[in-house]
């Protein structure tokens, strides 16, 4: 079964750090672009970051640039999101997703169930 | 960043209804648009990409159309499992952006 499973969420104080992980299984992890999307409580979806299959290219939304770092370990079939200097509005469910590429079209085809981050003192 | 605006934000419908959700991009994104469905407490699921291509396994009652700045998602015959929130997403350029969502509720 093709799946991705996130972990690492939890309660963290403002200004603190957290590292999220996402493990892929059932597919050749190193062949796919991967992405992180979050959803604040009761709100919509927000794209955060995308990383190329070999890790050679990364893109971020402005609100997390300089604070969050996306990385991957293709040997361990793992995707990471290092989050520093966390703020109250960083709280929510963080989803990892596998990107499907059809020629020039990229879409989020496989989603995990998400891991919850709460930023509070 | 390209802004994606969906309308309406929510509405009520009945099973069997034909429903249409619109999504407008703040600039031309050609057909670099995907639609997702999210049921309460669940992860999103892709329905359509390239504005009108149905993802494998998605029922044919779902269809998408549009190009440039204006797009629509149509559900031809609403089923009980279709009551959910729907999001459009632009992947024309970074940052990728989602619409604010359209919630389809039971009338």
Interface residues (C-beta under 8 A of the other chain):
Chain A: X35 X37 X44 X45 X46 X47 X50 X59 X60 X61 X62 X95 X100 X102 X104 X105 X106 X107 X108 X109 X111 X112 X113 X114
Chain B: X1 X32 X34 X36 X38 X42 X43 X44 X45 X46 X49 X50 X53 X55 X87 X89 X91 X94 X95 X96 X97 X98 X99 X100 X101
